[in-house]
């Protein structure tokens, strides 16, 4: 959900949100959404990997996989740690959305 929302926002920001009648649309899936400790004490990493297809008039024009990771420090309590984890996942999703749109803009 975070990735789809970030993609919608990025496309809208660039004026490329064509709507349901547009001849092109994106299809995809989140292949990985992971969170875990890194080798450095007290730091964690949130990772998101997606597969994206650009479909134009029913035909797949391009397809690729992209992944982003965001590092964060552990909080002082579980609530703070959860907030940081969510923020890291949202940041990774926004970075992915920007990268996906930029890759699709290049002819």
N, CA, C and O atoms as a GROMACS GRO file, in nm:
protein
  428
    1UNK      N    1   0.081  -0.119   0.000
    1UNK     CA    2   0.000   0.000   0.000
    1UNK      C    3   0.086   0.126   0.000
    1UNK      O    4   0.054   0.224  -0.068
    2UNK      N    5   0.197   0.124   0.077
    2UNK     CA    6   0.285   0.240   0.082
    2UNK      C    7   0.345   0.270  -0.055
    2UNK      O    8   0.355   0.386  -0.094
    3UNK      N    9   0.384   0.168  -0.128
    3UNK     CA   10   0.446   0.187  -0.258
    3UNK      C   11   0.344   0.240  -0.359
    3UNK      O   12   0.374   0.332  -0.434
    4UNK      N   13   0.225   0.182  -0.360
    4UNK     CA   14   0.121   0.228  -0.453
    4UNK      C   15   0.084   0.374  -0.426
    4UNK      O   16   0.068   0.452  -0.519
    5UNK      N   17   0.071   0.410  -0.300
    5UNK     CA   18   0.041   0.548  -0.264
    5UNK      C   19   0.153   0.642  -0.307
    5UNK      O   20   0.127   0.749  -0.361
    6UNK      N   21   0.276   0.602  -0.283
    6UNK     CA   22   0.391   0.684  -0.321
    6UNK      C   23   0.398   0.700  -0.473
    6UNK      O   24   0.429   0.809  -0.522
    7UNK      N   25   0.368   0.593  -0.548
    7UNK     CA   26   0.367   0.602  -0.694
    7UNK      C   27   0.257   0.697  -0.743
    7UNK      O   28   0.280   0.778  -0.833
    8UNK      N   29   0.139   0.687  -0.685
    8UNK     CA   30   0.030   0.778  -0.725
    8UNK      C   31   0.069   0.924  -0.700
    8UNK      O   32   0.046   1.010  -0.785
    9UNK      N   33   0.127   0.950  -0.584
    9UNK     CA   34   0.169   1.086  -0.552
    9UNK      C   35   0.277   1.137  -0.647
    9UNK      O   36   0.271   1.251  -0.693
   10UNK      N   37   0.374   1.053  -0.676
   10UNK     CA   38   0.483   1.093  -0.765
   10UNK      C   39   0.431   1.120  -0.906
   10UNK      O   40   0.471   1.219  -0.968
   11UNK      N   41   0.344   1.036  -0.955
   11UNK     CA   42   0.286   1.058  -1.088
   11UNK      C   43   0.201   1.184  -1.090
   11UNK      O   44   0.208   1.261  -1.186
   12UNK      N   45   0.122   1.207  -0.987
   12UNK     CA   46   0.039   1.327  -0.980
   12UNK      C   47   0.127   1.452  -0.972
   12UNK      O   48   0.096   1.553  -1.035
   13UNK      N   49   0.233   1.446  -0.895
   13UNK     CA   50   0.325   1.559  -0.882
   13UNK      C   51   0.384   1.598  -1.016
   13UNK      O   52   0.411   1.716  -1.041
   14UNK      N   53   0.405   1.500  -1.103
   14UNK     CA   54   0.464   1.524  -1.234
   14UNK      C   55   0.359   1.545  -1.343
   14UNK      O   56   0.392   1.562  -1.461
   15UNK      N   57   0.232   1.543  -1.304
   15UNK     CA   58   0.124   1.562  -1.401
   15UNK      C   59   0.107   1.444  -1.494
   15UNK      O   60   0.063   1.460  -1.607
   16UNK      N   61   0.142   1.324  -1.447
   16UNK     CA   62   0.136   1.205  -1.532
   16UNK      C   63   0.033   1.104  -1.484
   16UNK      O   64   0.039   0.987  -1.522
   17UNK      N   65  -0.061   1.147  -1.402
   17UNK     CA   66  -0.166   1.055  -1.355
   17UNK      C   67  -0.282   1.059  -1.454
   17UNK      O   68  -0.370   1.145  -1.444
   18UNK      N   69  -0.280   0.966  -1.548
   18UNK     CA   70  -0.372   0.967  -1.661
   18UNK      C   71  -0.515   0.927  -1.630
   18UNK      O   72  -0.604   0.961  -1.708
   19UNK      N   73  -0.540   0.858  -1.523
   19UNK     CA   74  -0.675   0.816  -1.492
   19UNK      C   75  -0.710   0.683  -1.556
   19UNK      O   76  -0.627   0.624  -1.626
   20UNK      N   77  -0.831   0.634  -1.532
   20UNK     CA   78  -0.871   0.501  -1.576
   20UNK      C   79  -0.881   0.486  -1.728
   20UNK      O   80  -0.874   0.373  -1.778
   21UNK      N   81  -0.896   0.594  -1.803
   21UNK     CA   82  -0.910   0.586  -1.949
   21UNK      C   83  -0.777   0.600  -2.023
   21UNK      O   84  -0.774   0.595  -2.146
   22UNK      N   85  -0.668   0.616  -1.951
   22UNK     CA   86  -0.536   0.634  -2.014
   22UNK      C   87  -0.494   0.506  -2.086
   22UNK      O   88  -0.525   0.397  -2.039
   23UNK      N   89  -0.424   0.517  -2.198
   23UNK     CA   90  -0.380   0.399  -2.272
   23UNK      C   91  -0.267   0.323  -2.202
   23UNK      O   92  -0.242   0.206  -2.233
   24UNK      N   93  -0.199   0.388  -2.109
   24UNK     CA   94  -0.088   0.324  -2.038
   24UNK      C   95  -0.121   0.314  -1.889
   24UNK      O   96  -0.188   0.400  -1.833
   25UNK      N   97  -0.072   0.208  -1.827
   25UNK     CA   98  -0.087   0.194  -1.683
   25UNK      C   99   0.029   0.111  -1.628
   25UNK      O  100   0.098   0.040  -1.701
   26UNK      N  101   0.047   0.121  -1.497
   26UNK     CA  102   0.151   0.045  -1.429
   26UNK      C  103   0.089  -0.075  -1.360
   26UNK      O  104  -0.019  -0.067  -1.301
   27UNK      N  105   0.159  -0.186  -1.367
   27UNK     CA  106   0.124  -0.305  -1.291
   27UNK      C  107   0.248  -0.343  -1.212
   27UNK      O  108   0.360  -0.313  -1.252
   28UNK      N  109   0.228  -0.408  -1.101
   28UNK     CA  110   0.345  -0.448  -1.025
   28UNK      C  111   0.309  -0.521  -0.898
   28UNK      O  112   0.193  -0.545  -0.866
   29UNK      N  113   0.415  -0.554  -0.826
   29UNK     CA  114   0.399  -0.625  -0.700
   29UNK      C  115   0.515  -0.591  -0.608
   29UNK      O  116   0.627  -0.568  -0.653
   30UNK      N  117   0.486  -0.590  -0.480
   30UNK     CA  118   0.591  -0.577  -0.380
   30UNK      C  119   0.647  -0.717  -0.358
   30UNK      O  120   0.577  -0.806  -0.310
   31UNK      N  121   0.773  -0.736  -0.392
   31UNK     CA  122   0.837  -0.866  -0.378
   31UNK      C  123   0.897  -0.886  -0.240
   31UNK      O  124   0.910  -0.999  -0.193
   32UNK      N  125   0.934  -0.775  -0.174
   32UNK     CA  126   0.999  -0.784  -0.044
   32UNK      C  127   0.968  -0.660   0.037
   32UNK      O  128   0.975  -0.548  -0.014
   33UNK      N  129   0.933  -0.679   0.160
   33UNK     CA  130   0.920  -0.572   0.258
   33UNK      C  131   0.979  -0.629   0.386
   33UNK      O  132   0.915  -0.709   0.455
   34UNK      N  133   1.101  -0.588   0.418
   34UNK     CA  134   1.173  -0.651   0.528
   34UNK      C  135   1.230  -0.546   0.623
   34UNK      O  136   1.256  -0.432   0.586
   35UNK      N  137   1.248  -0.589   0.745
   35UNK     CA  138   1.304  -0.504   0.849
   35UNK      C  139   1.391  -0.591   0.936
   35UNK      O  140   1.348  -0.696   0.981
   36UNK      N  141   1.515  -0.548   0.961
   36UNK     CA  142   1.602  -0.627   1.045
   36UNK      C  143   1.723  -0.550   1.092
   36UNK      O  144   1.752  -0.441   1.043
   37UNK      N  145   1.792  -0.608   1.188
   37UNK     CA  146   1.912  -0.546   1.244
   37UNK      C  147   2.027  -0.554   1.144
   37UNK      O  148   2.036  -0.648   1.065
   38UNK      N  149   2.113  -0.455   1.148
   38UNK     CA  150   2.235  -0.455   1.067
   38UNK      C  151   2.349  -0.505   1.154
   38UNK      O  152   2.330  -0.536   1.271
   39UNK      N  153   2.468  -0.512   1.097
   39UNK     CA  154   2.586  -0.558   1.171
   39UNK      C  155   2.629  -0.457   1.277
   39UNK      O  156   2.694  -0.494   1.375
   40UNK      N  157   2.593  -0.332   1.258
   40UNK     CA  158   2.630  -0.226   1.353
   40UNK      C  159   2.526  -0.222   1.464
   40UNK      O  160   2.406  -0.216   1.437
   41UNK      N  161   2.570  -0.226   1.589
   41UNK     CA  162   2.478  -0.231   1.702
   41UNK      C  163   2.383  -0.113   1.707
   41UNK      O  164   2.424   0.002   1.691
   42UNK      N  165   2.256  -0.143   1.731
   42UNK     CA  166   2.155  -0.039   1.747
   42UNK      C  167   2.098   0.018   1.619
   42UNK      O  168   2.013   0.106   1.623
   43UNK      N  169   2.145  -0.030   1.504
   43UNK     CA  170   2.089   0.020   1.378
   43UNK      C  171   2.012  -0.091   1.308
   43UNK      O  172   2.042  -0.209   1.321
   44UNK      N  173   1.912  -0.047   1.236
   44UNK     CA  174   1.825  -0.139   1.164
   44UNK      C  175   1.812  -0.093   1.020
   44UNK      O  176   1.849   0.020   0.986
   45UNK      N  177   1.759  -0.180   0.936
   45UNK     CA  178   1.740  -0.147   0.796
   45UNK      C  179   1.603  -0.194   0.751
   45UNK      O  180   1.562  -0.307   0.778
   46UNK      N  181   1.533  -0.104   0.683
   46UNK     CA  182   1.405  -0.138   0.620
   46UNK      C  183   1.432  -0.148   0.471
   46UNK      O  184   1.491  -0.058   0.412
   47UNK      N  185   1.388  -0.258   0.408
   47UNK     CA  186   1.410  -0.280   0.265
   47UNK      C  187   1.278  -0.308   0.196
   47UNK      O  188   1.190  -0.376   0.249
   48UNK      N  189   1.266  -0.252   0.075
   48UNK     CA  190   1.148  -0.276  -0.008
   48UNK      C  191   1.195  -0.304  -0.150
   48UNK      O  192   1.276  -0.230  -0.205
   49UNK      N  193   1.143  -0.412  -0.209
   49UNK     CA  194   1.175  -0.447  -0.349
   49UNK      C  195   1.043  -0.462  -0.425
   49UNK      O  196   0.949  -0.525  -0.377
   50UNK      N  197   1.039  -0.402  -0.544
   50UNK     CA  198   0.919  -0.409  -0.626
   50UNK      C  199   0.951  -0.454  -0.767
   50UNK      O  200   1.063  -0.438  -0.817
   51UNK      N  201   0.850  -0.512  -0.830
   51UNK     CA  202   0.856  -0.546  -0.972
   51UNK      C  203   0.751  -0.458  -1.040
   51UNK      O  204   0.637  -0.449  -0.995
   52UNK      N  205   0.792  -0.391  -1.149
   52UNK     CA  206   0.703  -0.295  -1.216
   52UNK      C  207   0.696  -0.327  -1.365
   52UNK      O  208   0.796  -0.361  -1.428
   53UNK      N  209   0.574  -0.316  -1.420
   53UNK     CA  210   0.552  -0.332  -1.564
   53UNK      C  211   0.477  -0.210  -1.615
   53UNK      O  212   0.377  -0.169  -1.556
   54UNK      N  213   0.525  -0.154  -1.724
   54UNK     CA  214   0.452  -0.049  -1.794
   54UNK      C  215   0.377  -0.115  -1.908
   54UNK      O  216   0.437  -0.175  -1.997
   55UNK      N  217   0.245  -0.105  -1.904
   55UNK     CA  218   0.159  -0.167  -2.005
   55UNK      C  219   0.094  -0.055  -2.086
   55UNK      O  220   0.027   0.033  -2.032
   56UNK      N  221   0.115  -0.060  -2.218
   56UNK     CA  222   0.058   0.040  -2.309
   56UNK      C  223  -0.030  -0.034  -2.409
   56UNK      O  224   0.017  -0.122  -2.481
   57UNK      N  225  -0.157   0.004  -2.414
   57UNK     CA  226  -0.254  -0.059  -2.504
   57UNK      C  227  -0.252  -0.211  -2.493
   57UNK      O  228  -0.259  -0.282  -2.593
   58UNK      N  229  -0.243  -0.261  -2.368
   58UNK     CA  230  -0.247  -0.404  -2.342
   58UNK      C  231  -0.117  -0.479  -2.364
   58UNK      O  232  -0.113  -0.600  -2.345
   59UNK      N  233  -0.011  -0.410  -2.405
   59UNK     CA  234   0.117  -0.474  -2.433
   59UNK      C  235   0.223  -0.425  -2.334
   59UNK      O  236   0.237  -0.304  -2.312
   60UNK      N  237   0.298  -0.518  -2.274
   60UNK     CA  238   0.404  -0.481  -2.181
   60UNK      C  239   0.518  -0.415  -2.257
   60UNK      O  240   0.580  -0.476  -2.344
   61UNK      N  241   0.544  -0.289  -2.225
   61UNK     CA  242   0.651  -0.212  -2.291
   61UNK      C  243   0.785  -0.230  -2.221
   61UNK      O  244   0.888  -0.243  -2.286
   62UNK      N  245   0.782  -0.231  -2.089
   62UNK     CA  246   0.904  -0.249  -2.011
   62UNK      C  247   0.870  -0.312  -1.878
   62UNK      O  248   0.758  -0.298  -1.827
   63UNK      N  249   0.968  -0.381  -1.822
   63UNK     CA  250   0.949  -0.449  -1.694
   63UNK      C  251   1.083  -0.449  -1.622
   63UNK      O  252   1.187  -0.477  -1.683
   64UNK      N  253   1.082  -0.418  -1.493
   64UNK     CA  254   1.206  -0.418  -1.417
   64UNK      C  255   1.176  -0.436  -1.268
   64UNK      O  256   1.063  -0.424  -1.223
   65UNK      N  257   1.284  -0.464  -1.196
   65UNK     CA  258   1.277  -0.479  -1.051
   65UNK      C  259   1.365  -0.371  -0.989
   65UNK      O  260   1.472  -0.340  -1.042
   66UNK      N  261   1.321  -0.316  -0.878
   66UNK     CA  262   1.398  -0.212  -0.810
   66UNK      C  263   1.387  -0.234  -0.660
   66UNK      O  264   1.287  -0.284  -0.610
   67UNK      N  265   1.493  -0.196  -0.589
   67UNK     CA  266   1.495  -0.215  -0.443
   67UNK      C  267   1.558  -0.094  -0.377
   67UNK      O  268   1.652  -0.034  -0.429
   68UNK      N  269   1.505  -0.057  -0.262
   68UNK     CA  270   1.558   0.052  -0.182
   68UNK      C  271   1.567   0.007  -0.037
   68UNK      O  272   1.487  -0.073   0.010
   69UNK      N  273   1.667   0.061   0.033
   69UNK     CA  274   1.684   0.033   0.175
   69UNK      C  275   1.702   0.165   0.249
   69UNK      O  276   1.759   0.261   0.197
   70UNK      N  277   1.654   0.168   0.370
   70UNK     CA  278   1.664   0.287   0.454
   70UNK      C  279   1.711   0.242   0.592
   70UNK      O  280   1.652   0.152   0.652
   71UNK      N  281   1.817   0.305   0.643
   71UNK     CA  282   1.869   0.269   0.774
   71UNK      C  283   1.810   0.359   0.881
   71UNK      O  284   1.776   0.474   0.855
   72UNK      N  285   1.798   0.306   1.001
   72UNK     CA  286   1.744   0.382   1.112
   72UNK      C  287   1.803   0.332   1.243
   72UNK      O  288   1.852   0.220   1.251
   73UNK      N  289   1.797   0.417   1.343
   73UNK     CA  290   1.842   0.380   1.477
   73UNK      C  291   1.724   0.327   1.557
   73UNK      O  292   1.610   0.367   1.534
   74UNK      N  293   1.752   0.238   1.649
   74UNK     CA  294   1.648   0.187   1.738
   74UNK      C  295   1.601   0.299   1.829
   74UNK      O  296   1.679   0.388   1.865
   75UNK      N  297   1.474   0.296   1.865
   75UNK     CA  298   1.419   0.394   1.957
   75UNK      C  299   1.448   0.355   2.101
   75UNK      O  300   1.501   0.247   2.128
   76UNK      N  301   1.411   0.443   2.193
   76UNK     CA  302   1.433   0.415   2.335
   76UNK      C  303   1.328   0.322   2.392
   76UNK      O  304   1.346   0.264   2.500
   77UNK      N  305   1.217   0.306   2.320
   77UNK     CA  306   1.113   0.213   2.363
   77UNK      C  307   1.047   0.155   2.238
   77UNK      O  308   1.069   0.206   2.128
   78UNK      N  309   0.965   0.050   2.253
   78UNK     CA  310   0.904  -0.014   2.135
   78UNK      C  311   0.818   0.079   2.051
   78UNK      O  312   0.816   0.065   1.929
   79UNK      N  313   0.748   0.172   2.113
   79UNK     CA  314   0.663   0.264   2.038
   79UNK      C  315   0.747   0.356   1.948
   79UNK      O  316   0.712   0.378   1.832
   80UNK      N  317   0.855   0.409   2.001
   80UNK     CA  318   0.943   0.494   1.922
   80UNK      C  319   1.009   0.413   1.810
   80UNK      O  320   1.021   0.462   1.698
   81UNK      N  321   1.050   0.292   1.839
   81UNK     CA  322   1.112   0.206   1.737
   81UNK      C  323   1.013   0.177   1.624
   81UNK      O  324   1.052   0.178   1.507
   82UNK      N  325   0.887   0.150   1.657
   82UNK     CA  326   0.786   0.124   1.556
   82UNK      C  327   0.762   0.248   1.469
   82UNK      O  328   0.747   0.236   1.347
   83UNK      N  329   0.758   0.364   1.529
   83UNK     CA  330   0.744   0.487   1.453
   83UNK      C  331   0.858   0.508   1.356
   83UNK      O  332   0.837   0.547   1.241
   84UNK      N  333   0.979   0.481   1.401
   84UNK     CA  334   1.097   0.494   1.314
   84UNK      C  335   1.095   0.391   1.201
   84UNK      O  336   1.133   0.421   1.088
   85UNK      N  337   1.049   0.269   1.233
   85UNK     CA  338   1.040   0.165   1.130
   85UNK      C  339   0.941   0.206   1.021
   85UNK      O  340   0.970   0.191   0.902
   86UNK      N  341   0.826   0.257   1.062
   86UNK     CA  342   0.725   0.300   0.965
   86UNK      C  343   0.776   0.416   0.880
   86UNK      O  344   0.752   0.421   0.759
   87UNK      N  345   0.844   0.508   0.942
   87UNK     CA  346   0.900   0.621   0.869
   87UNK      C  347   1.005   0.573   0.768
   87UNK      O  348   1.009   0.622   0.655
   88UNK      N  349   1.088   0.478   0.808
   88UNK     CA  350   1.190   0.425   0.717
   88UNK      C  351   1.126   0.353   0.599
   88UNK      O  352   1.170   0.369   0.485
   89UNK      N  353   1.021   0.275   0.624
   89UNK     CA  354   0.951   0.207   0.514
   89UNK      C  355   0.885   0.308   0.420
   89UNK      O  356   0.889   0.290   0.298
   90UNK      N  357   0.825   0.413   0.475
   90UNK     CA  358   0.762   0.515   0.392
   90UNK      C  359   0.868   0.588   0.308
   90UNK      O  360   0.844   0.617   0.190
   91UNK      N  361   0.982   0.619   0.367
   91UNK     CA  362   1.090   0.686   0.293
   91UNK      C  363   1.142   0.596   0.182
   91UNK      O  364   1.165   0.644   0.070
   92UNK      N  365   1.160   0.468   0.209
   92UNK     CA  366   1.205   0.374   0.106
   92UNK      C  367   1.102   0.365  -0.007
   92UNK      O  368   1.139   0.360  -0.124
   93UNK      N  369   0.973   0.363   0.027
   93UNK     CA  370   0.867   0.357  -0.076
   93UNK      C  371   0.868   0.484  -0.161
   93UNK      O  372   0.851   0.475  -0.283
   94UNK      N  373   0.886   0.599  -0.100
   94UNK     CA  374   0.891   0.724  -0.176
   94UNK      C  375   1.012   0.728  -0.268
   94UNK      O  376   1.002   0.774  -0.382
   95UNK      N  377   1.127   0.682  -0.219
   95UNK     CA  378   1.248   0.675  -0.303
   95UNK      C  379   1.226   0.580  -0.421
   95UNK      O  380   1.268   0.609  -0.533
   96UNK      N  381   1.162   0.466  -0.395
   96UNK     CA  382   1.131   0.371  -0.502
   96UNK      C  383   1.039   0.433  -0.606
   96UNK      O  384   1.061   0.418  -0.726
   97UNK      N  385   0.936   0.502  -0.561
   97UNK     CA  386   0.841   0.564  -0.653
   97UNK      C  387   0.912   0.665  -0.743
   97UNK      O  388   0.889   0.668  -0.864
   98UNK      N  389   0.997   0.746  -0.684
   98UNK     CA  390   1.072   0.844  -0.763
   98UNK      C  391   1.160   0.775  -0.866
   98UNK      O  392   1.166   0.816  -0.981
   99UNK      N  393   1.229   0.669  -0.824
   99UNK     CA  394   1.317   0.595  -0.916
   99UNK      C  395   1.237   0.529  -1.029
   99UNK      O  396   1.278   0.534  -1.145
  100UNK      N  397   1.124   0.469  -0.996
  100UNK     CA  398   1.041   0.403  -1.098
  100UNK      C  399   0.996   0.504  -1.203
  100UNK      O  400   1.009   0.478  -1.322
  101UNK      N  401   0.943   0.617  -1.160
  101UNK     CA  402   0.895   0.716  -1.254
  101UNK      C  403   1.010   0.771  -1.338
  101UNK      O  404   0.994   0.791  -1.459
  102UNK      N  405   1.124   0.796  -1.277
  102UNK     CA  406   1.239   0.845  -1.353
  102UNK      C  407   1.286   0.744  -1.457
  102UNK      O  408   1.322   0.781  -1.568
  103UNK      N  409   1.284   0.616  -1.421
  103UNK     CA  410   1.325   0.513  -1.519
  103UNK      C  411   1.226   0.505  -1.635
  103UNK      O  412   1.266   0.477  -1.748
  104UNK      N  413   1.100   0.529  -1.607
  104UNK     CA  414   0.999   0.524  -1.713
  104UNK      C  415   1.001   0.648  -1.801
  104UNK      O  416   0.956   0.643  -1.915
  105UNK      N  417   1.052   0.758  -1.750
  105UNK     CA  418   1.060   0.882  -1.828
  105UNK      C  419   1.168   0.877  -1.934
  105UNK      O  420   1.158   0.944  -2.037
  106UNK      N  421   1.272   0.798  -1.910
  106UNK     CA  422   1.383   0.789  -2.005
  106UNK      C  423   1.340   0.705  -2.125
  106UNK      O  424   1.295   0.592  -2.108
  107UNK      N  425   1.352   0.760  -2.248
  107UNK     CA  426   1.308   0.684  -2.366
  107UNK      C  427   1.392   0.561  -2.394
  107UNK      O  428   1.366   0.489  -2.490
   0.00000   0.00000   0.00000
